[in-house]
Structure formats: structure tokens, C-alpha cells
Amino acid sequence: MQKKFVKGFGANVIFLGIVSLINDFSSELIVPILPLLIASLGGTGLIIGLIGGIRDCVASMIKFYFGHESDKARKRKPFIFYGYLTSATFKIMLALSKTWHQVLIFSGLERLGKGMRSAPIDSLISESMPNNKGKGFGIHRTLDVTGAVLGSLTAFLLFWYFNFSFQKIIFIAAVLGFIAIIPLVFVKEPKQKKKKVNHSMKWEIKKLPKQVKLFIFIASIFALANFSYMFFILKSSSFIPGKLGLAAPILLYAFFNLFYVSFAIPMGNLSDKIGRTRVLIYGYLLFSIVSLGFMFANTITFFVVLFAMYGLVFAMIEGNQRALVSDLSSKEHRGSALGLFHTCVGVTALPASLIAGLLWDINPSLTFIFGSIVSLMAVLLFVSLKDKIKKN
């Protein structure tokens, strides 16, 4: 039985959360300025969509593989370590980028690290708090997004008050990425019986429960609607003149993360009590409303409200989607199930952001109409099939 820091809080979840807090501090120094950097280097809406999609797609293409490999090895920690190390290394290369072409390459390669670590992290969290997965993922997401809030606020301070260039801010992010690895020393692997497993990934997919595959299909439909955050930042920056048009969106993004972190644990606890599917359906529906709202947004007040709601959406869906996949899968195949989930959702992010970028270049409003309609389709599909998605 895993030792506890505090009643109900798994030690592994806390330490993994601290790692994620520091790493997300690092990553979120980059995230809010990335679309602004790409635009400053001549990137169009399509290019921004391409880079945003590639970032998610590259990571997700390998998530199932590394989830499967961590199941075979019966170890999670080595995959987590090398994942964080890879990301930190390519952040340095991203800091040296001088064209949007280089940004595309290095920002994509930086996400390889996320692809290596995501499923093993989720598996370790679910194994560390097996009876309270929603709470466990909520705690981890809270610490993770706390780092995101601090990172985006720091990006604003460095840009607005200290006049740091985008490249200097990214270099600082790279240094923090290496520091984030240190707390992994305190993460302990739960004892598991070693089994010789020669199953192929194709076999693993076949053995996954139908409920898992069904939910992953629904989540992938929603992922098609959930295009890159960069378009929400671009929309807000287009209504604010001068240097403030670059700085204000960074603050709005921090506000988004503040709401995300404030509601991550409550939404995880709520899903433990009333069921994951109900919380997820409401989360998908709220995204549809938020996306439609961005179509009409034209004032700071309007944007503040929408970014707050956008943060609530993520609090409702991010941890709970993973918790539901964990609920529906067996311990032996959990890494594979989570990896397949991440892969399908992430690969869908590329066409989602490409479509959003193409529509943006025609008319920005079309981007948000697309997101609203497709997410509503995911809601209707989820409602019609929810009885078939039940905990094993």
C-alpha cells in the first residue's frame, strides 16, 4: 500500500504533480507567446494551425506505443524521465529558431517527450490512487495547471516589464525544463509482478474492452472540434491595439489557466460522485457554447468571461477523460488503453487545427462556428451511447 502525505493524497501523485508543475511553468512560458512568435515570423492562419496540429499530433502518434511498452516492462518511471529530458532538450533548439519553419520543426520535436511520458504518467497516477482516480487526476491536473498559471504570468512580466524577446523567454523555459526532472527521484514504482508479455500492439487493441474503444471514438469526435488554443489567443489579440495586443492575450491565457486550476479537483471529485460521463457531456456542451461565444466576442470583458469558461471546460474534460479510460480498462492493459486514447485524440488535433486555420484565413468566425457545431455533434453522440459506456 502506498504511503500517504495527507489523508487521501498519494505521494506519487504529489511528486508527479510537482514535476508537472515545474515543467508546465516551463512550457507555459512558451505556449501563450508561440502564436505571436509565429505571426511575427510571417506565419499565416494556416501555418499557425499546422504548427498547433503538428505539436499535438507528433506527441500523440507515439503515445500508444510508449503506453504499450510501459505495460510490457511493468515500469513507468524510465519512460517519464526520458520524456521530460527530450522535451527540455528541444526547447533549447526552439529558443534558437529564426524562422517559422524552424519553429515548426523544433516545437514538433519538443512534443516527442510528451508522447513518451503521457500514458506512463496517467497509468502511474491511476495505480497510485486506485480507489479515487478522479481525485488523483484532479490533484495532478491542479498542480500541473498551477505551473501553467505561473508560467503564463511570468511570460507576461518578462515580455511587458523586462522587454525580453520571445527567444529569451523560451531559453529560460528550457532551463526550467531540466530542473523539472529532479523531483522524479522521489517517485516510487508500485510493486508489480513481472510477466513476460510478447503481445503486439495490434493484439492489445483487440483485447481492449468495447467500452474503451467506444469512448475513444466519441472523444476523437470532440477533439476534431477542440482545435488549437492559438486561435482563441489570436482572436483576442486582434481586438487590442499596439504592444498591449501582444501582452493582453498572455494575461487572458493565464486567466484561463487560473479557472482551470481552480476547478480541476472539484470536477474530479464531482465525477467520482455523479459519474464521469455526465461531467464530460456537460463539458463538451460548454465548449460548444464557448466556441460560439468567441465568434461574437469584441470587448475585453467578453474575452475575460469566455477565457474563464474555456478554463472550466478543460477542468471538466481533461482529467476526467483519462479517469474514464482508466475506469474502463484493466490494470494489465491500462497503459495501452491510455496510450490509444492519447494517440487517437492527439492525431485528430492535426486535421482539427488545419481546418481551423483554413477557415481562419477565409473568415475567423468560421473557425468558431466549426468548433461549436462539431462539439455539439460529439455531445449528441455521447448522450445516445452513454448507456453502452459503463464501468467494468
C-alpha positions in Angstrom: 0.0 0.0 0.0 1.4 3.4 -1.0 2.4 5.8 1.8 0.3 8.9 2.1 1.4 12.5 2.6 -2.0 13.6 3.7 -5.2 11.6 4.1 -6.4 10.8 0.6 -3.3 12.2 -1.2 -1.0 9.7 -2.8 2.7 10.5 -2.5 3.4 9.6 -6.1 0.6 11.8 -7.3 2.1 14.7 -5.3 5.6 14.3 -6.6 4.5 13.7 -10.2 2.4 16.8 -9.8 5.4 18.8 -8.6 7.3 17.6 -11.7 4.4 18.7 -13.9 4.1 22.0 -12.0 7.7 22.9 -12.8 7.6 21.5 -16.4 4.3 23.3 -17.1 5.8 26.5 -15.7 8.5 25.9 -18.4 6.0 25.0 -21.1 3.6 27.8 -20.4 6.3 30.4 -20.7 6.2 29.3 -24.4 2.6 28.4 -25.1 1.0 31.9 -24.9 3.7 33.6 -26.9 4.1 30.8 -29.6 1.3 32.0 -31.9 2.5 35.6 -31.5 6.1 34.4 -32.4 4.8 32.5 -35.4 2.8 35.5 -36.6 5.9 37.8 -36.1 7.9 35.4 -38.3 5.3 35.6 -41.1 3.1 32.6 -40.3 -0.5 32.8 -41.6 -3.6 31.3 -40.0 -2.9 28.1 -41.9 0.7 27.9 -40.7 -0.4 28.5 -37.1 -3.0 25.8 -37.4 -0.4 23.5 -39.0 2.1 24.1 -36.1 -0.5 23.7 -33.5 -1.8 20.5 -35.0 1.7 19.1 -35.5 2.6 19.8 -31.9 -0.3 17.6 -30.7 -0.1 15.0 -33.5 3.6 14.3 -33.2 3.3 13.6 -29.5 0.1 11.5 -29.9 1.4 9.3 -32.7 3.8 7.6 -30.2 1.7 7.7 -27.0 0.1 4.3 -27.7 3.5 2.8 -28.4 5.0 4.0 -25.2 1.9 3.2 -23.2 2.1 -0.4 -24.6 5.9 -0.6 -23.9 5.4 0.5 -20.3 2.8 -2.2 -19.8 5.2 -4.8 -21.2 8.1 -3.5 -19.0 5.8 -3.2 -15.9 7.6 0.1 -15.3 6.5 3.7 -15.8 9.3 5.8 -14.4 12.0 5.4 -17.1 9.6 6.5 -19.8 8.6 9.5 -17.7 12.2 10.5 -17.2 13.3 10.3 -20.8 10.1 12.0 -21.9 10.9 15.1 -19.8 14.5 15.1 -20.8 13.6 15.0 -24.5 11.3 18.0 -24.2 13.8 20.1 -22.3 16.5 19.4 -24.9 14.4 20.5 -27.9 13.2 23.6 -26.0 16.7 24.8 -26.3 16.6 24.3 -30.1 13.3 26.1 -30.2 14.9 29.1 -28.5 17.4 29.4 -31.3 14.7 29.4 -34.1 14.8 32.3 -36.5 12.0 31.3 -39.0 8.5 29.8 -38.7 9.9 26.7 -40.5 12.4 26.1 -37.6 9.6 26.7 -35.1 7.5 24.1 -36.8 10.3 21.5 -36.7 11.6 22.1 -33.1 8.2 22.7 -31.5 7.1 19.4 -33.0 10.2 17.5 -31.8 9.8 19.0 -28.4 6.4 17.3 -28.1 8.0 13.9 -28.7 8.8 14.0 -25.0 5.2 14.4 -24.1 4.3 11.4 -26.3 6.8 9.3 -24.4 5.6 10.2 -20.9 1.9 10.9 -21.0 0.4 7.3 -20.9 3.0 6.1 -18.3 2.2 9.1 -16.1 -1.5 8.5 -16.3 -1.0 4.8 -15.6 1.1 5.5 -12.5 -1.4 8.0 -11.2 -4.3 5.5 -11.6 -2.2 2.8 -9.9 -1.2 5.1 -7.0 -4.8 6.1 -6.2 -6.8 3.1 -7.5 -10.0 3.9 -5.5 -10.1 7.6 -6.2 -8.9 8.0 -9.7 -10.9 11.2 -10.4 -9.4 12.8 -7.3 -5.9 11.6 -8.2 -6.1 13.0 -11.7 -7.7 16.2 -10.3 -4.8 16.7 -7.9 -2.2 16.1 -10.6 -4.0 18.5 -13.0 -4.3 21.1 -10.3 -0.5 21.1 -9.7 0.1 20.9 -13.4 -2.1 23.9 -14.2 -0.7 25.8 -11.2 2.6 25.7 -13.1 0.8 26.8 -16.2 -0.7 29.9 -14.4 2.7 30.8 -13.0 4.3 30.3 -16.4 1.9 32.4 -18.4 2.0 35.2 -15.8 5.8 35.1 -15.8 5.8 35.3 -19.6 3.7 38.4 -19.4 6.1 40.0 -16.8 9.2 39.2 -18.9 7.7 40.5 -22.1 5.9 43.6 -20.7 8.1 44.9 -17.9 11.5 43.5 -18.8 11.2 43.6 -22.6 12.6 40.1 -23.1 12.4 38.8 -26.6 10.4 35.7 -27.4 13.6 33.7 -27.9 15.0 34.7 -24.5 11.8 33.7 -22.7 11.9 30.3 -24.5 15.5 29.8 -23.4 14.5 30.4 -19.7 11.8 27.8 -20.3 14.3 25.3 -21.5 16.4 25.7 -18.3 13.3 25.1 -16.1 12.5 22.0 -18.2 15.8 20.4 -17.0 15.1 21.4 -13.4 11.6 19.8 -13.5 13.2 16.3 -13.8 14.8 16.5 -10.3 11.6 15.6 -8.2 11.2 12.4 -10.2 13.9 10.9 -7.8 11.2 10.7 -5.1 8.6 8.9 -7.3 8.3 5.2 -6.4 7.1 2.4 -8.7 4.3 0.3 -7.2 5.4 -3.3 -6.9 4.0 -5.4 -9.8 4.6 -9.0 -10.7 6.8 -9.3 -13.7 5.2 -11.1 -16.6 6.7 -11.9 -19.9 4.5 -10.2 -22.5 5.0 -10.7 -26.2 1.7 -9.3 -27.3 1.7 -7.0 -30.3 0.1 -3.6 -30.2 -2.5 -4.8 -32.6 -3.3 -7.6 -30.2 -3.6 -5.1 -27.4 -6.1 -3.0 -29.3 -8.2 -6.1 -29.9 -8.2 -7.0 -26.3 -9.3 -3.6 -25.1 -13.0 -3.5 -23.9 -15.5 -2.3 -26.4 -16.5 0.5 -23.9 -12.9 1.9 -24.1 -13.0 1.9 -27.9 -16.4 3.5 -28.0 -15.5 6.3 -25.7 -12.2 6.9 -27.5 -14.3 7.3 -30.7 -16.5 9.9 -29.1 -13.5 11.7 -27.6 -11.9 11.8 -31.0 -15.0 13.5 -32.5 -14.8 16.1 -29.8 -11.1 16.5 -30.4 -11.9 17.5 -34.0 -13.8 20.4 -32.6 -11.2 21.2 -29.9 -8.7 23.0 -32.3 -5.6 24.7 -31.1 -5.8 27.3 -28.3 -3.8 29.6 -30.5 -6.9 30.7 -32.4 -8.5 31.9 -29.2 -5.4 33.9 -28.4 -5.2 35.3 -31.9 -8.9 36.4 -31.8 -8.4 38.3 -28.6 -5.2 40.0 -29.8 -6.9 41.2 -33.0 -9.2 43.5 -30.9 -6.4 45.1 -28.8 -4.1 47.6 -30.4 -0.3 48.1 -30.1 2.0 46.2 -27.8 -1.0 45.6 -25.5 -2.4 43.4 -28.2 0.5 41.1 -27.6 0.5 41.3 -23.8 -3.2 41.2 -23.0 -3.8 37.8 -24.7 -1.0 36.3 -22.5 -2.9 37.6 -19.4 -6.1 36.2 -20.7 -4.4 32.8 -21.2 -3.2 33.0 -17.6 -6.8 33.7 -16.6 -7.9 30.6 -18.5 -5.4 28.5 -16.5 -6.5 30.1 -13.2 -10.0 28.9 -13.8 -8.7 25.5 -15.0 -6.6 25.0 -11.8 -9.4 26.2 -9.5 -11.9 23.7 -10.8 -9.7 20.7 -11.6 -10.0 18.9 -8.3 -13.7 19.8 -7.7 -14.6 18.5 -11.2 -12.6 15.3 -10.5 -14.4 14.8 -7.2 -17.7 15.5 -8.9 -17.1 12.8 -11.5 -16.2 10.3 -8.7 -19.6 11.1 -7.2 -22.0 11.5 -10.1 -20.2 9.7 -12.9 -17.6 10.7 -15.5 -20.0 10.6 -18.5 -22.3 13.2 -17.0 -19.5 15.6 -16.3 -17.9 15.0 -19.7 -21.2 15.6 -21.6 -21.6 18.9 -19.8 -18.0 19.8 -20.5 -18.4 19.1 -24.3 -21.6 21.1 -24.4 -20.0 24.1 -22.6 -17.1 24.1 -25.2 -19.7 24.4 -27.9 -21.1 27.4 -26.2 -17.7 28.9 -25.6 -16.6 28.4 -29.2 -19.8 30.1 -30.4 -19.2 33.0 -28.0 -15.7 33.7 -29.4 -17.4 34.3 -32.8 -19.2 37.3 -31.3 -16.5 38.5 -28.8 -15.3 42.1 -29.3 -14.6 43.5 -25.9 -12.1 42.8 -23.1 -15.0 41.9 -20.7 -16.4 39.5 -23.2 -13.0 37.8 -23.6 -12.4 37.6 -19.9 -15.7 35.7 -19.4 -15.0 33.4 -22.4 -11.5 32.5 -21.2 -12.8 31.8 -17.8 -15.4 29.4 -19.3 -12.7 27.9 -21.5 -10.7 27.1 -18.3 -13.8 25.5 -16.8 -14.2 23.3 -19.9 -10.7 22.0 -19.5 -11.2 21.3 -15.8 -14.3 19.2 -16.7 -12.8 17.2 -19.5 -9.0 16.8 -19.3 -8.6 14.7 -16.1 -12.0 13.1 -16.4 -11.4 11.7 -19.9 -8.3 10.0 -18.6 -10.0 8.8 -15.5 -12.9 7.3 -17.6 -10.4 5.4 -19.8 -8.7 4.1 -16.6 -12.0 3.0 -15.2 -12.9 1.1 -18.3 -9.6 -0.7 -18.7 -7.9 -3.5 -16.8 -4.7 -2.8 -14.8 -2.6 -5.0 -17.2 -3.7 -3.0 -20.3 -4.2 0.4 -18.8 -1.1 1.9 -20.3 -2.1 0.7 -23.7 -5.7 2.0 -23.3 -4.5 5.4 -22.2 -1.9 5.4 -24.9 -4.5 4.6 -27.6 -6.8 7.4 -26.2 -4.0 9.9 -26.3 -3.0 8.8 -29.8 -6.5 9.0 -31.3 -7.3 12.3 -29.7 -4.0 13.8 -30.5 -3.8 12.7 -34.1 -7.2 14.2 -34.6 -5.8 17.5 -33.5 -3.9 17.9 -36.8 -6.9 18.0 -39.1 -8.8 19.9 -36.5 -6.2 22.7 -36.4 -5.6 22.6 -40.2 -9.4 23.0 -40.8 -9.5 25.8 -38.2 -6.5 27.5 -39.9 -8.0 27.3 -43.4 -11.3 28.7 -42.1 -9.5 31.4 -40.2 -7.9 32.6 -43.5 -11.3 32.8 -45.1 -13.1 34.3 -42.1 -12.2 33.9 -38.4 -15.8 33.5 -37.4 -16.0 30.2 -39.5 -13.3 28.7 -37.2 -15.5 29.1 -34.1 -18.7 28.0 -35.9 -16.9 24.8 -36.9 -15.8 24.2 -33.3 -19.3 24.8 -31.9 -21.1 22.5 -34.4 -18.7 19.6 -34.2 -18.6 19.6 -30.4 -22.4 19.6 -30.3 -22.3 16.6 -32.6 -20.0 14.9 -30.0 -22.5 15.7 -27.2 -25.4 14.2 -29.1 -23.3 11.1 -29.9 -22.2 10.8 -26.3 -25.8 11.1 -25.0 -27.1 8.5 -27.4 -24.4 6.0 -26.5 -23.7 6.7 -22.8 -25.6 3.6 -21.6 -23.2 1.4 -23.5 -20.2 3.1 -21.7 -20.3 1.6 -18.3 -17.6 0.9 -15.7 -16.4 -2.7 -15.8 
